[in-house]
Amino acid sequence: VQLQAYGGGLVQAGGSLRLSCAASGVTFRDYAVAWFRQAPGNEREFLALISWRPEFTYYRDSVKGRFTNSRDNGVNTVYLQMNSLKPEDTAVYYCARDSRAFSTRLKKNSAEYDYWGQGTEVTVSS
């Protein structure tokens, strides 16, 4: 069972990146997938979520309108498109699978996610 998050990198402010979270050995389609991030010196924070029903997404206020979640269940992958990046978006980004299938509750607590990607680093220069 493995989640792999990738797609991070160094980008200038105003630029874009697309993060991917690919799952192997675990089913994605029936589960919500969340993104968290952890900036240097800060606690890990809940960032965004895409439900097992892909029309339902949720975003932290600071990224609303700039970040977009999507998923392709055919390839067991969730994406986070990040546009208009700001220096304060600099962090390590993690994806995580909800511990329960078909959940309809918005979960911001990391303890409610069972499988995690290893993290991908995003650095936004000013």
DSSP file (Angstrom, degrees, kcal/mol; ACC not computed):
  #  RESIDUE AA STRUCTURE BP1 BP2  ACC     N-H-->O    O-->H-N    N-H-->O    O-->H-N    TCO  KAPPA ALPHA  PHI   PSI    X-CA   Y-CA   Z-CA
    1    1 A V              0   0    0      0, 0.0     2,-0.3     0, 0.0    24,-0.2   0.000 360.0 360.0 360.0 125.2    0.0    0.0    0.0
    2    2 A Q  E     -A   24   0A   0     22,-2.7    22,-2.7   113,-0.1     2,-0.4  -0.987 360.0-164.2-152.5 136.5    1.5    3.2   -1.1
    3    3 A L  E     -Ab  23 117A   0    113,-0.6     2,-0.5    -2,-0.3   115,-0.5  -0.980  16.5-164.6-113.0 134.0    0.6    6.8   -1.8
    4    4 A Q  E     -A   22   0A   0     18,-2.7    18,-2.7    -2,-0.4     2,-0.5  -0.967   2.9-165.1-123.6 119.6    3.1    8.8   -3.7
    5    5 A A  E     +A   21   0A   0     -2,-0.5     2,-0.3    16,-0.2    16,-0.2  -0.866  24.0 151.0-100.8 133.1    2.9   12.6   -3.9
    6    6 A Y  E     +A   20   0A   0     14,-2.3    14,-3.0    -2,-0.5   114,-0.1  -0.953  28.4  82.9-152.4 170.5    4.9   14.4   -6.5
    7    7 A G        +     0   0    0     -2,-0.3    11,-0.3     1,-0.3    -1,-0.1   0.353  58.7 131.5 111.9  -3.9    5.1   17.4   -8.7
    8    8 A G        +     0   0    0     12,-0.1     2,-0.3     9,-0.1    -1,-0.3  -0.136  22.1 127.5 -71.6 176.0    6.5   19.9   -6.3
    9    9 A G  E     -e  122   0B   0    112,-0.6   114,-2.8   111,-0.1     2,-0.5  -0.986  58.1 -50.8 165.6-167.6    9.4   22.2   -7.1
   10   10 A L  E     +e  123   0B   0     -2,-0.3     2,-0.3   112,-0.2   114,-0.2  -0.865  55.4 164.0-101.6 129.1   10.7   25.7   -7.2
   11   11 A V  E     -e  124   0B   0    112,-2.6   114,-2.4    -2,-0.5     2,-0.1  -0.985  35.5-111.1-143.6 151.7    8.5   28.3   -8.8
   12   12 A Q  E >   -e  125   0B   0     -2,-0.3     3,-2.3   112,-0.2    73,-0.2  -0.471  51.6 -81.5 -78.9 155.3    8.3   32.1   -8.9
   13   13 A A  T 3  S+     0   0    0    112,-2.4    73,-0.2     1,-0.3    -1,-0.1  -0.295 120.9  30.1 -55.1 136.8    5.4   33.9   -7.2
   14   14 A G  T 3  S+     0   0    0     71,-3.2    70,-0.6     1,-0.3    -1,-0.3   0.271  99.2 116.3  92.9 -10.6    2.5   34.0   -9.6
   15   15 A G    <   -     0   0    0     -3,-2.3    70,-2.4    70,-0.2     2,-0.3  -0.102  56.7-123.7 -83.4-175.9    3.5   30.7  -11.1
   16   16 A S        +     0   0    0     67,-0.2     2,-0.3    68,-0.2    67,-0.2  -0.923  20.6 179.5-132.4 153.4    1.7   27.3  -11.2
   17   17 A L  E     - C   0  82A   0     65,-2.2    65,-3.2    -2,-0.3     2,-0.5  -0.979  17.6-144.8-144.7 152.3    2.4   23.7  -10.2
   18   18 A R  E     - C   0  81A   0    -11,-0.3     2,-0.3    -2,-0.3    63,-0.2  -0.972  15.1-158.2-120.8 118.7    0.3   20.6  -10.4
   19   19 A L  E     - C   0  80A   0     61,-2.8    61,-2.5    -2,-0.5     2,-0.4  -0.692   6.1-158.2 -90.7 146.6    0.7   18.1   -7.6
   20   20 A S  E     -AC   6  79A   0    -14,-3.0   -14,-2.3    -2,-0.3     2,-0.4  -0.941   9.9-163.5-123.2 147.5   -0.2   14.5   -8.1
   21   21 A C  E     -AC   5  78A   0     57,-2.5    57,-2.2    -2,-0.4     2,-0.4  -0.926  15.3-171.5-131.0 106.5   -1.1   11.8   -5.6
   22   22 A A  E     -AC   4  77A   0    -18,-2.7   -18,-2.7    -2,-0.4     2,-0.4  -0.832   6.5-153.4-105.7 135.0   -0.9    8.3   -7.0
   23   23 A A  E     -A    3   0A   0     53,-2.5     2,-0.4    -2,-0.4   -20,-0.2  -0.851  12.1-179.2-109.7 141.5   -2.1    5.3   -5.1
   24   24 A S  E    S+A    2   0A   0    -22,-2.7   -22,-2.7    -2,-0.4     3,-0.1  -0.999  71.7  11.4-135.9 138.2   -0.9    1.7   -5.5
   25   25 A G  S    S+     0   0    0     -2,-0.4     2,-0.3   -24,-0.2   -22,-0.1   0.566 114.1  80.4  76.4   7.1   -2.2   -1.2   -3.6
   26   26 A V  S    S-     0   0    0    -24,-0.2     2,-0.3    50,-0.1    -1,-0.1  -0.998  81.2-114.8-146.4 143.2   -5.1    0.8   -2.2
   27   27 A T        +     0   0    0     -2,-0.3    -3,-0.1     1,-0.2    46,-0.0  -0.608  29.2 174.2 -81.1 135.7   -8.4    1.8   -3.6
   28   28 A F    >   +     0   0    0     -2,-0.3     3,-2.5    45,-0.2    -1,-0.2   0.748  61.0  77.7-103.3 -35.3   -9.0    5.5   -4.1
   29   29 A R  T 3  S+     0   0    0      1,-0.3    44,-0.1    44,-0.2    -1,-0.1   0.731  96.6  45.4 -61.2 -26.7  -12.3    5.7   -5.9
   30   30 A D  T 3  S+     0   0    0      2,-0.1    72,-3.1    23,-0.0     2,-0.4   0.332 106.4  73.4 -96.1   8.4  -14.5    5.2   -2.8
   31   31 A Y  S <  S-     0   0    0     -3,-2.5     2,-0.2    70,-0.2    70,-0.1  -0.910  76.5-119.2-127.8 147.0  -12.6    7.5   -0.6
   32   32 A A        -     0   0    0     68,-0.5    66,-2.8    -2,-0.4     2,-0.4  -0.531  28.7-151.1 -71.9 150.1  -12.1   11.2   -0.1
   33   33 A V  E     -GF  50  97B   0     17,-2.5    17,-2.5    64,-0.2     2,-0.3  -0.995  11.1-163.9-127.5 131.4   -8.5   12.4   -0.5
   34   34 A A  E     -GF  49  96B   0     62,-2.7    62,-2.1    -2,-0.4     2,-0.4  -0.768  11.6-141.7-113.6 157.6   -7.2   15.4    1.4
   35   35 A W  E     +GF  48  95B   0     13,-3.0    12,-2.8    -2,-0.3    13,-1.6  -0.969  20.1 179.3-115.2 135.4   -4.1   17.6    1.0
   36   36 A F  E     -GF  46  94B   0     58,-2.7    58,-2.9    -2,-0.4     2,-0.3  -0.851   7.4-160.9-121.9 162.6   -2.2   18.9    3.9
   37   37 A R  E     -GF  45  93B   0      8,-2.2     8,-3.1    -2,-0.3     2,-0.4  -0.994   7.9-158.3-144.8 154.9    0.8   21.1    4.0
   38   38 A Q  E     - F   0  92B   0     54,-2.2    54,-2.3    -2,-0.3     6,-0.2  -0.947   9.3-159.9-136.5 113.7    3.5   21.9    6.5
   39   39 A A    >   -     0   0    0      4,-0.5     3,-2.5    -2,-0.4    52,-0.2  -0.558  45.0 -76.2 -86.6 155.7    5.6   25.1    6.3
   40   40 A P  T 3  S+     0   0    0      0, 0.0    -1,-0.1     0, 0.0     3,-0.1  -0.269 119.4   6.7 -53.5 128.4    8.9   25.3    8.1
   41   41 A G  T 3  S+     0   0    0      1,-0.3     2,-0.2    -3,-0.1    -2,-0.0   0.435 113.5 101.7  79.8  -1.2    8.3   25.9   11.8
   42   42 A N  S <  S-     0   0    0     -3,-2.5    -1,-0.3     1,-0.1     2,-0.1  -0.713  74.8-105.4-113.2 164.1    4.6   25.4   11.5
   43   43 A E        -     0   0    0     -2,-0.2    -4,-0.5     1,-0.1     2,-0.2  -0.460  48.8 -88.3 -78.8 159.3    2.2   22.6   12.3
   44   44 A R        -     0   0    0     -6,-0.2     2,-0.4    -2,-0.1    -6,-0.2  -0.496  51.0-159.6 -66.9 135.7    0.7   20.6    9.5
   45   45 A E  E     -G   37   0B   0     -8,-3.1    -8,-2.2    -2,-0.2     2,-0.2  -0.929  20.8-111.7-124.8 145.9   -2.5   22.2    8.3
   46   46 A F  E     +G   36   0B   0     -2,-0.4   -10,-0.2   -10,-0.2     3,-0.1  -0.529  38.8 169.7 -70.5 136.1   -5.5   20.9    6.3
   47   47 A L  E     -     0   0B   0    -12,-2.8    13,-2.7     1,-0.4     2,-0.3   0.780  50.0 -18.5-118.0 -49.8   -5.6   22.4    2.9
   48   48 A A  E     -GH  35  59B   0    -13,-1.6   -13,-3.0    11,-0.2    -1,-0.4  -0.985  47.9-156.6-161.5 161.0   -8.1   20.9    0.6
   49   49 A L  E     -GH  34  58B   0      9,-2.3     9,-2.2    -2,-0.3     2,-0.5  -0.999   6.1-159.9-147.5 144.0  -10.2   17.8    0.0
   50   50 A I  E     -GH  33  57B   0    -17,-2.5   -17,-2.5    -2,-0.3     7,-0.2  -0.996  25.6-136.5-122.6 127.9  -11.9   16.1   -2.9
   51   51 A S        -     0   0    0      5,-2.7   -20,-0.1     2,-0.5   -19,-0.1  -0.162  28.3-105.1 -73.0 168.9  -14.7   13.7   -2.0
   52   52 A W  S    S+     0   0    0     51,-0.4   -21,-0.1   -22,-0.2    -1,-0.1   0.764 123.1  65.7 -64.3 -23.3  -15.3   10.3   -3.4
   53   53 A R  S >  S-     0   0    0      1,-0.1     3,-2.6     3,-0.1    -2,-0.5  -0.885  89.2-153.5 -92.6 103.6  -18.0   12.2   -5.2
   54   54 A P  T 3  S+     0   0    0      0, 0.0    -1,-0.1     0, 0.0    -3,-0.1   0.636  84.7  71.0 -64.1 -13.8  -15.7   14.4   -7.2
   55   55 A E  T 3  S+     0   0    0      1,-0.1     2,-0.7    -5,-0.1    -3,-0.0   0.680  87.5  76.7 -74.7 -12.2  -18.1   17.3   -7.5
   56   56 A F    <   +     0   0    0     -3,-2.6    -5,-2.7    -5,-0.1     2,-0.3  -0.871  60.4 156.3-101.5 118.0  -17.6   18.0   -3.9
   57   57 A T  E     -H   50   0B   0     -2,-0.7     2,-0.4    -7,-0.2    -7,-0.2  -0.934  22.1-159.3-133.7 159.0  -14.4   19.8   -3.0
   58   58 A Y  E     -H   49   0B   0     -9,-2.2    -9,-2.3    -2,-0.3     2,-0.4  -0.998   7.0-169.7-141.0 142.8  -13.3   21.9   -0.1
   59   59 A Y  E     -H   48   0B   0     -2,-0.4   -11,-0.2   -11,-0.2     5,-0.1  -0.983  29.2-110.4-135.5 144.1  -10.5   24.5    0.2
   60   60 A R    >>  -     0   0    0    -13,-2.7     3,-1.9    -2,-0.4     4,-1.0  -0.431  39.8-113.9 -63.1 146.1   -8.9   26.4    2.9
   61   61 A D  G >4 S+     0   0    0      1,-0.3     3,-0.7     2,-0.2    -1,-0.1   0.859 112.9  61.7 -54.6 -38.4   -9.8   30.1    2.6
   62   62 A S  G 34 S+     0   0    0      1,-0.2    -1,-0.3     3,-0.0   -15,-0.0   0.676 114.9  32.4 -66.4 -16.0   -6.2   31.1    1.8
   63   63 A V  G X> S+     0   0    0     -3,-1.9     4,-2.2   -16,-0.2     3,-2.2   0.421  84.7 126.9-118.9  -1.4   -6.1   28.9   -1.3
   64   64 A K  T << S+     0   0    0     -4,-1.0     4,-0.1    -3,-0.7    -3,-0.0  -0.350  80.5  16.7 -60.9 133.1   -9.7   29.2   -2.5
   65   65 A G  T 34 S+     0   0    0      2,-0.5    -1,-0.3     1,-0.1     3,-0.1   0.246 124.4  61.1  87.6 -13.5   -9.9   30.4   -6.1
   66   66 A R  T <4 S+     0   0    0     -3,-2.2    17,-2.2     1,-0.2     2,-0.3   0.699  97.0  54.7-112.1 -32.1   -6.3   29.5   -6.7
   67   67 A F  E  <  -D   82   0A   0     -4,-2.2    -2,-0.5    15,-0.2     2,-0.4  -0.823  62.0-167.9-108.9 145.0   -6.1   25.8   -6.1
   68   68 A T  E     -D   81   0A   0     13,-2.5    13,-3.0    -2,-0.3     2,-0.3  -0.990   7.9-151.1-137.1 127.5   -8.2   23.1   -7.7
   69   69 A N  E     +D   80   0A   0     -2,-0.4     2,-0.3    11,-0.2    11,-0.2  -0.686  23.5 160.8 -90.1 145.0   -8.7   19.5   -6.8
   70   70 A S  E     -D   79   0A   0      9,-1.9     9,-3.1    -2,-0.3     2,-0.3  -0.970  18.2-153.1-152.8 167.9   -9.5   16.8   -9.3
   71   71 A R  E     -D   78   0A   0     -2,-0.3     2,-0.5     7,-0.2     7,-0.2  -0.999  13.3-159.4-146.9 149.9   -9.3   13.1   -9.6
   72   72 A D  E > > -D   77   0A   0      5,-3.1     5,-2.0    -2,-0.3     3,-1.2  -0.889   9.3-175.5-126.5  97.3   -8.9   10.4  -12.2
   73   73 A N  G > 5S+     0   0    0     -2,-0.5     3,-0.8     1,-0.3   -44,-0.2   0.767  78.7  70.4 -67.5 -23.3  -10.1    7.1  -10.6
   74   74 A G  G 3 5S+     0   0    0      1,-0.3    -1,-0.3    -3,-0.1    -2,-0.0   0.817 112.8  28.2 -63.0 -29.0   -9.1    5.2  -13.7
   75   75 A V  G < 5S-     0   0    0     -3,-1.2    -1,-0.3     2,-0.2   -52,-0.2   0.168 109.8-118.7-116.8  15.7   -5.5    5.8  -12.9
   76   76 A N  T < 5 +     0   0    0     -3,-0.8   -53,-2.5    -4,-0.2     2,-0.4   0.884  69.5 132.7  53.9  45.5   -6.0    6.0   -9.1
   77   77 A T  E   < -CD  22  72A   0     -5,-2.0    -5,-3.1   -55,-0.2     2,-0.4  -0.980  43.1-160.8-135.2 140.8   -4.7    9.5   -8.9
   78   78 A V  E     -CD  21  71A   0    -57,-2.2   -57,-2.5    -2,-0.4     2,-0.3  -0.930  16.4-155.5-115.2 144.1   -5.7   12.8   -7.4
   79   79 A Y  E     -CD  20  70A   0     -9,-3.1    -9,-1.9    -2,-0.4     2,-0.4  -0.880  13.1-161.2-121.3 150.0   -4.4   16.1   -8.5
   80   80 A L  E     -CD  19  69A   0    -61,-2.5   -61,-2.8    -2,-0.3     2,-0.5  -0.913  12.2-159.9-129.5 105.5   -4.0   19.5   -7.0
   81   81 A Q  E     -CD  18  68A   0    -13,-3.0   -13,-2.5    -2,-0.4     2,-0.6  -0.747   9.6-165.4 -84.6 124.8   -3.6   22.3   -9.5
   82   82 A M  E     +CD  17  67A   0    -65,-3.2   -65,-2.2    -2,-0.5     2,-0.3  -0.949  11.4 173.9-119.3 115.1   -2.0   25.3   -7.8
   83   83 A N        +     0   0    0    -17,-2.2   -67,-0.2    -2,-0.6   -68,-0.2  -0.735  58.8  23.9-115.1 164.5   -2.1   28.7   -9.6
   84   84 A S  S    S-     0   0    0    -70,-0.6    -1,-0.2    -2,-0.3   -68,-0.2   0.904  83.9-160.6  49.3  48.8   -1.1   32.2   -8.6
   85   85 A L        -     0   0    0    -70,-2.4   -71,-3.2    -3,-0.2   -70,-0.2  -0.258   7.0-158.1 -65.5 147.0    1.3   30.8   -6.1
   86   86 A K    >   -     0   0    0    -73,-0.2     3,-2.4   -72,-0.1     4,-0.3  -0.852  31.5-109.5-122.2 156.8    2.6   33.0   -3.3
   87   87 A P  G >  S+     0   0    0      0, 0.0     3,-1.7     0, 0.0    37,-0.4   0.833 117.4  63.5 -55.1 -31.5    5.7   32.8   -1.1
   88   88 A E  G 3  S+     0   0    0      1,-0.3   -49,-0.0   -49,-0.0    -3,-0.0   0.547  88.8  69.6 -73.6  -4.6    3.4   31.8    1.8
   89   89 A D  G <   +     0   0    0     -3,-2.4    -1,-0.3    35,-0.0     2,-0.2   0.514  69.8 121.9 -84.1  -6.0    2.5   28.7   -0.1
   90   90 A T    <   +     0   0    0     -3,-1.7     2,-0.3    -4,-0.3    33,-0.2  -0.411  41.1 105.4 -61.2 123.2    6.0   27.4    0.5
   91   91 A A  E    S- I   0 122B   0     31,-1.8    31,-3.0    -2,-0.2     2,-0.5  -0.970  75.8 -81.7-177.2 172.4    5.6   24.1    2.4
   92   92 A V  E     -FI  38 121B   0    -54,-2.3   -54,-2.2    -2,-0.3     2,-0.4  -0.900  47.7-146.6 -93.7 129.1    5.8   20.3    2.1
   93   93 A Y  E     -FI  37 120B   0     27,-3.1    27,-2.3    -2,-0.5     2,-0.4  -0.826  15.4-171.2-105.1 134.5    2.6   19.1    0.7
   94   94 A Y  E     -F   36   0B   0    -58,-2.9   -58,-2.7    -2,-0.4     2,-0.3  -0.941  11.3-151.8-123.7 142.9    1.1   15.7    1.7
   95   95 A C  E     -F   35   0B   0     -2,-0.4    22,-2.7   -60,-0.2     2,-0.3  -0.848  18.2-176.6-107.4 154.8   -1.9   13.8    0.3
   96   96 A A  E     -FJ  34 116B   0    -62,-2.1   -62,-2.7    -2,-0.3     2,-0.4  -0.997  21.7-128.2-152.3 144.4   -3.9   11.4    2.5
   97   97 A R  E     -FJ  33 115B   0     18,-2.5    17,-2.1    -2,-0.3    18,-0.8  -0.796  32.8-109.7 -97.3 134.0   -6.7    9.0    2.1
   98   98 A D  E     - J   0 113B   0    -66,-2.8    15,-0.2    -2,-0.4    -1,-0.1  -0.276  22.6-132.0 -54.4 142.4   -9.8    9.2    4.3
   99   99 A S  S    S+     0   0    0     13,-2.3     2,-0.4    15,-0.1    -1,-0.1   0.647  88.4  55.9 -76.2 -13.1   -9.9    6.2    6.7
  100  100 A R  S >  S-     0   0    0     12,-0.3     3,-0.8   -68,-0.1   -68,-0.5  -0.966  82.1-125.8-125.7 136.8  -13.5    5.5    5.8
  101  101 A A  T 3  S+     0   0    0     -2,-0.4   -70,-0.2     1,-0.2    -2,-0.0  -0.434  88.8  11.1 -74.7 150.9  -15.1    4.9    2.5
  102  102 A F  T 3  S+     0   0    0    -72,-3.1    -1,-0.2     1,-0.2     2,-0.2   0.756  83.5 170.6  56.4  29.5  -18.1    6.9    1.2
  103  103 A S    <   -     0   0    0     -3,-0.8   -51,-0.4   -73,-0.3    -1,-0.2  -0.478  23.8-171.2 -71.3 141.8  -17.7    9.4    4.0
  104  104 A T        +     0   0    0     -2,-0.2     2,-0.4   -53,-0.1    -1,-0.1   0.239  56.2  98.9-113.3   9.6  -19.9   12.5    3.7
  105  105 A R  S    S-     0   0    0      2,-0.0     2,-0.5     1,-0.0    -2,-0.1  -0.833  76.4-122.3-103.0 134.7  -18.3   14.4    6.6
  106  106 A L        -     0   0    0     -2,-0.4     2,-0.5     2,-0.0    -2,-0.1  -0.618  32.0-163.2 -73.2 123.1  -15.6   17.1    6.0
  107  107 A K        +     0   0    0     -2,-0.5    -1,-0.0     1,-0.1    -9,-0.0  -0.943  26.5 164.6-118.3 120.4  -12.6   16.0    8.0
  108  108 A K        +     0   0    0     -2,-0.5     2,-0.5   -62,-0.1   -62,-0.2   0.466  51.3  99.4-108.0  -6.6   -9.8   18.4    8.8
  109  109 A N    >   -     0   0    0      1,-0.1     3,-2.1   -64,-0.1   -64,-0.1  -0.723  66.5-145.8 -87.9 124.2   -8.1   16.2   11.5
  110  110 A S  G >  S+     0   0    0     -2,-0.5     3,-1.5     1,-0.3    -1,-0.1   0.748  94.7  71.2 -60.8 -23.1   -5.1   14.4   10.2
  111  111 A A  G 3  S+     0   0    0      1,-0.3    -1,-0.3     3,-0.0    -2,-0.0   0.654  87.6  65.1 -68.1 -13.9   -5.9   11.5   12.5
  112  112 A E  G <  S+     0   0    0     -3,-2.1   -13,-2.3   -14,-0.0     2,-0.4   0.285  89.0  80.2 -92.6  10.8   -8.9   10.6   10.3
  113  113 A Y  E <   -J   98   0B   0     -3,-1.5   -15,-0.2   -15,-0.2     3,-0.1  -0.956  56.0-171.9-119.6 137.2   -6.7    9.7    7.4
  114  114 A D  E     +     0   0B   0    -17,-2.1     2,-0.5    -2,-0.4   -16,-0.1   0.846  66.0  45.7-102.3 -37.0   -5.0    6.3    7.2
  115  115 A Y  E     -J   97   0B   0    -18,-0.8   -18,-2.5  -113,-0.1     2,-0.4  -0.918  66.1-171.2-114.7 136.9   -2.6    6.4    4.2
  116  116 A W  E     -J   96   0B   0     -2,-0.5  -113,-0.6   -20,-0.2   -20,-0.2  -0.932  20.2-127.7-127.3 144.2   -0.3    9.2    3.5
  117  117 A G  B     -b    3   0A   0    -22,-2.7  -113,-0.2    -2,-0.4     3,-0.1  -0.402  34.4-110.0 -78.0 168.3    2.0   10.2    0.7
  118  118 A Q        -     0   0    0   -115,-0.5  -114,-0.1     1,-0.2    -1,-0.1   0.608  60.2-105.5 -79.5 -11.5    5.6   11.0    1.6
  119  119 A G        -     0   0    0    -24,-0.1     2,-0.4     1,-0.0   -25,-0.2   0.172  23.0-133.7  97.8 141.2    5.3   14.7    0.9
  120  120 A T  E     - I   0  93B   0    -27,-2.3   -27,-3.1  -114,-0.1     2,-0.4  -0.999  22.9-124.2-132.1 135.2    6.5   16.8   -2.0
  121  121 A E  E     - I   0  92B   0     -2,-0.4  -112,-0.6   -29,-0.2     2,-0.5  -0.619  21.3-169.4 -89.0 132.7    8.2   20.1   -1.4
  122  122 A V  E     -eI   9  91B   0    -31,-3.0   -31,-1.8    -2,-0.4     2,-0.5  -0.982   3.5-175.6-119.2 125.9    6.9   23.4   -2.9
  123  123 A T  E     -e   10   0B   0   -114,-2.8  -112,-2.6    -2,-0.5     2,-0.6  -0.985   4.6-167.7-124.6 123.7    9.0   26.5   -2.8
  124  124 A V  E     -e   11   0B   0     -2,-0.5     2,-0.3   -37,-0.4  -112,-0.2  -0.944  10.1-154.6-114.0 117.8    7.7   29.8   -4.1
  125  125 A S  E      e   12   0B   0   -114,-2.4  -112,-2.4    -2,-0.6    -2,-0.0  -0.637 360.0 360.0 -92.5 149.1   10.2   32.6   -4.5
  126  126 A S              0   0    0     -2,-0.3    -1,-0.1  -114,-0.2  -114,-0.1   0.447 360.0 360.0 -89.8 360.0    9.3   36.2   -4.4
